[in-house]
């Protein structure tokens, strides 16, 4: 069944990663909304929507869409998702679902009360290399997950003001990696984190399942050099290496037991499928049509905001933060 869809946000990210995937989905794009009417009109013209709005509440009242894709800045996700669900529409937001854990809980409460779907676009959960890695971790052959190690970096375009989460390196950029750590290893039991200037972090994690992890994050590298390295260690001789979200090798002793390596060329290292954008949007539509909870639902993704706030609390206090006692 085609889903009557509206989109809120028509900036650079949505024009490159969201709208180009819509033709692959069971949707009819009815309207585009953006505070900049020119951007909204451009996206509507390019992707077949007939209505253009600058006021999202008016769009919701007049169009009454089945679902809304929200691809604005992080500061707008909480309110827009709540407004969409209050108007009777399922909601998909880009990451993060809110800028605070309390905000994410408010979104979750609205989803529960309305009975509607709210999903967060944590793309790495849908990248084939990580999906295959997760399946391997859960297999009997892999044994107990023991160690997760992640190195992740960006270029120097973020500020170092921890009071401004919408432009903060840890939340705006690294939240994908924080969510990935939970996806691969489960819920976090405790955190100890240190930072030099809120642009470089060293994070130690202990997971509820017994595994431990280290996450190194930096905004002092260069955007032209892609840096994302993940090492996953299970039982004796069992380990997985993933680079840049797209290439994966699984070892069983000296044997390569499995791998994932796309055999095509992709512009500037990006692919809608390999990076997870296509998969997350497909999951949102399938969950609506199948009347089920999607992967990366608000109830699942809000835990990543809790982890983010635990890291911030640890860097401020210099103490280990226990998840059970963290409010």
Buried (B, 14 or more C-beta within 10 A) or exposed (E): EEBBBBBBBBBEBBBEBBBBBBEEBEBBBBBBBBBEBEBBBBBBEEBBBEBBBEEBBEBBEEBEBBBBBBBBBBBBBBBBBBBBBBBEBBBBBBBBBBBBBEBBBBBBEBBEEBEBBBBBBBBBBBBBBBBBBBEBBEBEEBBEBBBBBBBBBBBEEBEBEBEEBEBBBBBBBBBBBBBBBBBBBBEBBBBBBEBEEBBBBBBBBBBEEEBBBBBBBBBBBEEEEBBBBBBBBBBEEBBBBBBBBBBBBBBBEEEEBBBBEEEEEEEEEBBBBBBBBBBBBBBBBBBBEEEEBBBBBBBBBBBBBBBBBBBBBBBEEEEEBEBEEBE
